[in-house]
Amino acid sequence: MGAGTDRPGSADPFERSVRFWLRSYPRRWRAVRGEEMLGVLRDLAGPGATRLAPRERLGLLRGGWATRWRTGPSLGGRLAYHYLPRPVPARYREWAGDDIAGRWYAVRRTLWLFSPFCLMLLVTVLKGQPLTSVPWPWQIWAIVLAISVVEDVFPHRITAPRANAVRLHLRPGPDEPLVPGGLAPSWRPRPRLSARTGAPQLVGVLVMGIAAWTTAALRVRNGPAQVPNAGQANSYELVWAPWHPGAWLIVAVIAVVLGLVAALRAGRLTDRLLPGRPQQPSRELVTRAPGAILNVLLWGSLLVWEAWLEATGQWVAFVSPVAGVLALLALPGALLAWRTARRGPADLALLDLWRIGLLGSVPPVDEPLKDVVRLPIDPPTPLLG
């Protein structure tokens, strides 16, 4: 999807001003008519103009947003696009392509997904009620939104949500004719996170989670418990009863021991199966993660908030005891994966270690991902005839 009139680095202040306000129009509109609109506005402004007049700015905003609404689906179609896993009609593919290729796609997608909860939060604030009365804590929404910002600020690879949206909404059907300048199905390598990049992140998140969940599990007052139903054999009911940290601590120690045993087994499997990995011609290894530290800190902050809500009694302890045990069980294996990644081959993916250590099998050859490309406008010239 071409950016059209979004070329950076222009030395002309007036042109920069025009291109900024033209961003209110859809990307596909700017690609076709952006240069023409720039010339018209320059002629109207006269020589020596350095920026658009307020009246022209307002006109571009009004016309741009009207064009966005007129060329897109109805309100029902927009809601279906954001909430239902079905492709948009063919006549709105360009509109969906503009949305998927646009900046802050992850942030906009998160806001749409959380819009019912955001509305609930807004109503709570307008009524003057405390934020703790909202069914889900607003802190978690804020952290998830911050993670989306990191995803957009550090676009080191095509993220899974964006790639899935491309395959769902932009790929033409098998019976649709291909036209010059239109979209056509294609293939691209499958991105896999490098073990040297992903293993440290995994260890960091697990360590922060263990610290938060263990603290919460040892401090909570009420937790889940099963009690038998009166008069019904082999029937139990889940209730919230006084919590016993000592019993949980015994389970946590057992989880650590089992995790060490599983890590030793995974180490033997890795030494035996790692040299027999197949070649991966359809794989693109992601070796750079500029937002790795921020991702770990943000996800860790989310875990800390959740554990704090349970430790202070705002939530009944349900997540921390279970998640803490699972994290303790997984930490030895994650440390082994980090050690193997540092000493192993540079083209090792984190998923390879997962399959070898957990499943005990050699990773299969990755298949390429379905993608979409734009065909050239001019048809190719035949070589003969």
C-alpha positions, 0 to 999 in steps of 0.5 A, spaced: 500 500 500 503 506 497 503 512 502 502 516 496 503 523 498 507 521 505 514 522 503 518 525 508 524 530 508 521 535 504 525 542 504 519 546 502 515 548 509 508 549 505 509 542 502 510 539 508 504 543 511 499 540 505 502 533 506 500 533 513 493 535 513 492 531 507 493 525 511 486 526 513 484 523 506 485 515 505 492 512 503 489 510 496 486 517 495 492 520 496 496 515 492 492 517 486 490 525 487 495 527 492 500 530 487 494 534 484 491 537 490 498 539 492 499 543 486 492 546 486 493 548 493 500 551 492 497 555 486 491 558 490 496 560 496 500 564 492 508 565 492 511 565 498 506 561 502 509 557 508 503 554 510 496 552 509 491 558 511 486 555 517 480 555 512 484 550 507 486 546 513 478 545 515 476 544 508 481 538 508 479 535 514 472 536 513 473 533 506 478 527 508 474 524 513 467 525 509 471 521 503 473 516 509 466 515 511 463 515 504 468 510 501 468 505 507 462 500 509 456 502 513 456 502 521 454 495 521 460 493 516 465 497 520 463 493 526 463 486 523 470 488 520 473 490 527 469 484 531 467 478 527 472 474 524 470 474 517 473 478 510 470 484 508 466 484 501 471 485 495 469 492 494 471 494 501 478 491 500 482 497 499 479 501 505 481 495 509 488 495 506 488 502 508 486 501 515 491 495 516 497 498 513 496 505 517 500 507 523 498 505 530 494 499 527 495 495 534 493 501 538 487 502 534 485 494 534 486 494 542 481 500 542 476 497 538 477 490 542 476 494 549 471 499 547 465 496 551 470 496 557 472 503 555 465 505 555 464 502 562 470 506 564 467 512 562 460 511 565 464 510 571 468 516 571 462 521 569 458 518 575 463 519 580 464 512 582 471 509 584 475 506 578 475 499 583 467 498 582 469 497 574 468 489 573 475 489 570 481 493 573 483 499 568 490 498 570 490 492 566 487 496 560 492 501 560 498 496 560 495 492 554 494 499 551 501 501 552 504 494 549 500 496 543 504 502 543 510 499 543 508 494 538 507 500 533 513 504 535 518 498 534 515 495 528 521 490 527 517 485 524 510 484 521 506 482 527 501 476 527 495 480 528 497 485 522 499 479 518 492 475 520 488 481 518 492 481 511 490 474 509 483 475 512 481 481 508 485 482 502 487 476 499 482 475 493 478 469 492 480 463 488 475 465 482 476 472 482 480 475 476 486 479 477 487 486 474 493 490 473 494 495 479 489 490 483 491 485 489 493 478 488 495 472 492 502 471 494 507 468 499 512 470 504 517 467 509 514 465 515 517 469 521 520 465 527 523 469 533 530 467 534 532 463 540 537 468 542 532 474 542 526 470 545 529 466 551 532 472 555 525 475 554 521 469 556 526 468 562 525 475 564 517 475 564 517 468 568 522 471 573 517 477 574 511 473 574 514 468 579 516 474 584 509 477 583 505 471 584 509 468 589 508 474 594 501 474 592 500 467 594 503 468 600 499 474 602 492 472 600 486 471 605 481 467 600 482 462 595 478 457 591 477 451 595 472 444 593 467 442 598 462 436 597 455 437 596 451 435 601 447 428 599 450 428 593 456 423 592 462 425 588 459 432 587 463 438 589 462 445 589 467 451 588 467 456 593 472 461 596 475 459 603 480 461 607 487 460 604 493 456 607 499 459 604 503 453 607 500 448 603 501 452 597 508 453 598 509 445 598 506 445 591 510 450 589 517 446 591 514 440 588 513 444 581 520 446 582 523 439 583 518 437 577 521 443 573 528 441 574 527 434 572 523 436 566 529 441 564 534 435 565 530 431 560 529 436 555 537 437 555 538 430 553 533 431 548 536 437 545 543 434 545 541 428 541 536 432 536 538 439 535 544 437 530 538 433 526 534 439 524 532 440 517 533 446 513 528 452 513 528 455 506 521 458 508 523 461 514 525 468 516 529 469 523 527 475 527 534 476 530 532 484 532 527 486 537 528 493 539 522 493 544 524 487 547 526 490 554 520 495 554 516 489 552 518 485 558 517 491 563 510 492 560 508 485 561 511 484 567 508 490 570 501 487 568 503 481 572 505 485 578 498 489 577 494 483 577 498 480 583 497 486 587 490 486 586 489 479 589 494 480 594 490 486 597 484 483 597 480 486 591 480 480 587 479 473 590 486 469 589 485 465 583 490 467 578 496 467 582 496 461 585 496 457 579 500 461 575 505 462 580 506 454 580 506 454 572 511 459 572 516 455 577 515 449 573 517 452 567 523 457 569 528 451 569 526 449 562 527 457 560 533 457 563 536 451 559 533 454 553 537 461 554 543 457 555 542 453 549 541 459 545 547 462 547 551 456 545 547 453 540 547 455 532 545 462 530 539 460 526 536 457 532 528 459 533 525 459 540 520 454 537 525 449 535 527 448 542 520 448 545 518 442 540 525 438 541 525 439 549 517 439 550 515 434 545 521 430 543 521 431 536 525 434 530 521 441 528 518 440 521 519 444 515 516 451 516 511 452 510 511 459 507 505 464 509 500 467 505 500 474 503 498 479 498 501 483 493 499 489 488 500 487 481 503 493 476 499 497 473 502 496 466 501 489 463 507 485 462 510 485 455 510 478 451 517 475 449 514 472 443 509 474 438 
